Amino acid sequence: MRSLGRLPRIAAAALAATAAWAQTPANEPGSCRGLPLEGRAIRKVELGTPYDLLHLGFVRKLTERQLAEIKTILGPRYSDAKADAAIAHLEGDPLAPPASFGPPISGSVVRLRSSGCEVVDGTPSVDLEFYFIPARIPTFAGFSLESREKETTDGAVAAGVAPRRAWFSPSGGYSASTQFFGGLSAGMERPWRGVQSLNLEANASGRMQTVLASAAGSYEAKRPWLQRAEFQAGYEYRNEPALDAARMQAAGGFAEYRAASAPLGGGGTVLRYGFAGQAGLRQGTGFAAGGGGVAPNTRLGSLTGFAGVTRRDARQALAVSYAGQAARTGRGGAVDYTRHFLDAAHSWWAFRNHHPIEIDTRFSLGQFANLCRRPGCGAPAAERFFAGNLEQNLLRSDAWMIRRQPLIRSLPFNSYGGAALLRQGGEGFRALNLTAGFGVWRKTLIPEDLLRQKDFMQRIDILPETATRLLASAYANEDKEFDKDPGVIAARGLLANVRQELNAIRPAWDALASSVGALRTEEYESCTADQFDVLPLDLDDVEEGKKRITLLGNRTSTMALTIVCLQAFSTGPGDPLGASAARLRAAREEIERAVEKTAVFQRARAQADRDMAIGKNTVRTLFHEANLISVSPVFAFDAAVVRPATGPAWRYGVGGGGRVTVLSTVRLTLGYAVNVRRQPGEGRGALFFELTILDLFGR
C-alpha cells in the first residue's frame, strides 16, 4: 500500500480515508490485499473521472492527455514514490493561496486502486486504476438563487473542468400557442478590446421566432460594492403569438450592464444592480383598434434601472429584485409611460442520500404608470402584459431573473391578456408560482463506494476550512501590523524549543538510514531532503524576519510534514521518533493558536470567511448534492391576474409531471396543468414542456 505521508495538499486527507479500501477485496481473484506492490511490473493503467459517461469531447481529451503523462511518470515497474508523483501530478499544484492572495483555490481528490496482482510469465504484475475527481472553488459564483440550478445540473462547470472556449447547447420547448419549438445557445470566446465572448440564442417554430445576438464581457474588482460586473450589447428580435390570432414583433438593439457587490457581513448576501437601454421598432397585428394607452406600430426607446438582493444559505436561496423603466415612442411627451417590476423568489432544498427535495416559490408583479392615453400614444402591444406558460425575462441574462410577464402554466403562451373584449393586453399583473420536486431515483456524480465511506466524507467536509485557514494566513501575512502584534511576538518565543527538539531528534533520524528497507529508502530520503534539511532553514528565515511565523504554524508547513515523517517511521508513540513527533505537534499547534488569537489574524479570518463562502457551497454541492442523473415527479401551482380583467380576476393552474436531469447534458421537464377557472374559448389546461441540453459539444 502506497504511503500518504508525503502529500501536503488537499487530497491527502481524502486519500488517507480511502487507503484501507483502495485495493480489491482479498477474496477476489488477483487481489492485492496484503501483497507488496513495490517492483511489480505494471501491466495496465486506467484513468477515470465522474464525467466519463457524459462522452464530452473535452473530458476525453483531458483524460487521454493525463493518462499518457502518468504512464510516463510511473514507468514499467511500480514504486510508492512514483505512484505518489503520479497522484501529485493529477492533483496539480499544492493547495496554497495564489500570488494575489485571493480565490480561486483549487484542489482535487485522486483514488488509486490496485488489482490484478498475479504472476505473468514468471513476473509479478499489477493493474492500476486512478479515479480523478477535480474540484475548483470559483472566484465568483454560487451566491445567487439563479446559480443553484447551474450548480446542480452542470457539475462539470461547478467542478472547474469545463473550459468554454466555444459552446453549442440545443434547446426546445412546447406551448399550444407556439407549438413545438427548437433552438440553440451558442458562443465563442473572442477577447477583443474588452469583449470576451460572442453569443447567439435562437428559437423557432412555425408560430414563434426569437433571436438574440450579443457581445459580452466582464471584469472583477476588489471593492466591497463591486466585485464583479458584466456588460452585454447586441441585437434582439421577437415574433410571438398573442391571444387567439394576434401577433407581436419587436426588433432593435440593446445594451445592458449588471454588477454585484462582494458578500456582505461574511455571509451569502449580495447586492446586485445595473441598467439597460434599448431602441427599436414594435409592431402588432390582430389587436383591437382604438382604446387609450395602446400605440400601434411604433418606434420605441427605453431606459431601465434595476437592483436587488440575493442570499444563499446552506438549504435555501432568496432573490428580491426591482426594476423601473421609462419609455418613449415619439408620439407623446418625453416619456410616454413607465413600467415597474417586482420579483421575489425563494428556493428551499434538501438532499437525503443525494435524493433531491426542492420547493420553489416566486411572486412577480408588473405595473404601468404615467401611461399616455391620447390617440396614437401609449404602450405598444409587445410591451403590454400577457400571461402564459413560458417564462420571460426582462434582462438578457440567465444569471438574473426578473419576470416581465406573468407565468401560468395552465394557459398557452401569451394567451391571457386581461379583459377579453379589449384584446389589448394588460396594464398590470400579479403572479404566484409554486413548484415542488421530489427525487425518487438518482445516480450520483461521485461514485457511491466513495460516498459510503463516512471518514472520507468527513475529511472532504473539512477541505473548505483548510482552504480558509490558508487564505487567512496569506491575508495576515500581508498586514503590515502582523509582526508587531503581541500574540505573534509571543509565538516567536516558541521557536527556540522547536529548534532544540529538532536538534535532539536528528541523530536518531540519521541513524535510520542504515536500517530502512529498500522499499522505503526513497521515502526516507525524500523526508530527509524535503523536510528535515529544510525545516532549520525555515526557522532561520522566521527568526531573521525574512518570513512570517505562519510559514511554520500552518497545517501544510514543512514543520507539519516533518511531524508526518516522524510518525511514518515511528514504531509507536513510546519510541523516540513518536515522542518527538508529539512534542513538535504540540509546539506547532501552540504557534497556530497564538497566531489565530491575534487581532491581525481575526481581521484576516473574517475576510477569508467572506471570500470562501462561495467555495464552501461549491464543495458541498459537488460531494453532497450533485447527481449524474436523477428522476423527480413535479407538482405545479400557479395563480395570476392581468388587469384590467373581466370575469374572474385571478386565474389558477394546478398540475404535475416529471423531470429527468442528466448532469451536464440534458434536463427534461414534462407536465400538464389544469385550467381551474376555465373561460369560454379556453382549453381545459395546457402541456408544459422544457428541454435544455448543456455543453453537449463543449471543448
C-alpha positions, 0 to 999 in steps of 0.5 A: 500500500502506497504511503500518504505521508508525503502529500501536503495538499488537499487530497491527502486527507481524502486519500488517507480515508480511502487507503484501507479500501483502495485495493480489491477485496482479498477474496477476489481473484488477483487481489492485492490485499496484503501483497507488496506492490513495490517492483511489480511490473505494471501491466495496465493503467486506467484513468477515470473521472465522474464525467466519463459517461457524459462522452464530452469531447473535452473530458476525453481529451483531458483524460487521454492527455493525463493518462499518457503523462502518468504512464510516463511518470510511473514507468514499467515497474511500480514504486510508492514514490512514483505512484505518489508523483503520479497522484501529485501530478493529477492533483496539480499544484499544492493547495496554497493561496495564489500570488494575489492572495485571493480565490480561486483555490483549487484542489482535487481528490485522486483514488488509486486502486490496485488489482490484478496482482498475479504472476505473468510469465514468471513476473509479478504484475499489477493493474492500476486504476486512478479515479480523478475527481477535480474540484475548483472553488470559483472566484465568483459564483454560487451566491445567487438563487439563479446559480443553484440550478447551474450548480446542480445540473452542470457539475462539470462547470461547478467542478472547474473542468469545463473550459468554454472556449466555444459552446453549442447547447440545443434547446426546445420547448412546447406551448399550444400557442407556439407549438413545438419549438427548437433552438440553440445557445451558442458562443465563442470566446473572442477577447477583443478590446474588452469583449470576451465572448460572442453569443447567439440564442435562437428559437423557432417554430412555425408560430414563434421566432426569437433571436438574440445576438450579443457581445459580452464581457466582464471584469472583477474588482476588489471593492466591497460594492463591486466585485464583479460586473458584466456588460452585454450589447447586441441585437434582439428580435421577437415574433410571438403569438398573442391571444387567439390570432394576434401577433407581436414583433419587436426588433432593435438593439440593446445594451445592458450592464449588471454588477454585484457587490462582494458578500456582505457581513461574511455571509451569502448576501449580495447586492446586485444592480445595473441598467439597460437601454434599448431602441427599436421598432414594435409592431402588432397585428390582430389587436383591437383598434382604438382604446387609450394607452395602446400605440400601434406600430411604433418606434420605441426607446427605453431606459431601465434601472434595476437592483436587488438582493440575493442570499444563499444559505446552506438549504435555501436561496432568496432573490428580491429584485426591482426594476423601473423603466421609462419609455418613449415612442415619439408620439407623446411627451418625453416619456410616454409611460413607465413600467415597474417590476417586482420579483421575489423568489425563494428556493428551499432544498434538501438532499437525503442520500443525494435524493433531491427535495426542492420547493420553489416559490416566486411572486412577480408583479408588473405595473404601468404608470404615467401611461399616455392615453391620447390617440396614437400614444401609449404602450405598444402591444409587445410591451403590454402584459400577457400571461402564459406558460413560458417564462420571460425575462426582462434582462438578457441574462440567465444569471438574473431573473426578473419576470416581465410577464406573468407565468401560468402554466395552465394557459398557452403562451401569451394567451391571457391578456386581461379583459377579453373584449379589449384584446389589448393586453394588460396594464398590470399583473400579479403572479404566484408560482409554486413548484415542488420536486421530489427525487425518487431515483438518482445516480450520483456524480461521485461514485457511491463506494466513495460516498459510503465511506463516512471518514472520507466524507468527513475529511472532504467536509473539512477541505473548505476550512483548510482552504480558509485557514490558508487564505487567512494566513496569506491575508495576515501575512500581508498586514503590515501590523502582523509582526508587531502584534503581541500574540505573534511576538509571543509565538516567536518565543516558541521557536527556540524549543522547536529548534532544540527538539529538532536538534535532539531528534536528528541523530536518531533520524540519521541513524535510520538510514542504515536500517530502512528497507529498500522499499522505503529508502526513497521515502526516507530520503525524500523526508530527509531532503524535503523536510528535515534539511529544510525545516532549520532553514525555515526557522532561520528565515522566521527568526531573521524576519525574512518570513512570517511565523505562519510559514511554520504554524500552518497545517501544510508547513514543512514543520507539519510534514516533518511531524508526518515523517516522524510518525511514518517511521515511528514504531509507536508513540513510546519510541523516540521518533513518536515522542518527538513527533508529539512534542513538535505537534504540540509546539506547532499547534501552540504557534497556530493558536497564538497566531489565530488569537491575534487581532491581525489574524481575526481581521484576516479570518473574517475576510477569508470567511467572506471570500470562501463562502462561495467555495464552501457551497461549491464543495458541498454541492459537488460531494453532497448534492450533485447527481449524474442523473436523477428522476423527480415527479413535479407538482405545479401551482400557479395563480395570476391576474392581468388587469384590467380583467373581466370575469374572474380576476385571478386565474389558477393552474394546478398540475404535475409531471416529471423531470429527468436531469442528466448532469451536464447534458440534458434536463427534461421537464414534462407536465400538464396543468389544469385550467381551474377557472376555465373561460369560454374559448379556453382549453381545459389546461395546457402541456408544459414542456422544457428541454435544455441540453448543456455543453453537449459539444463543449471543448 
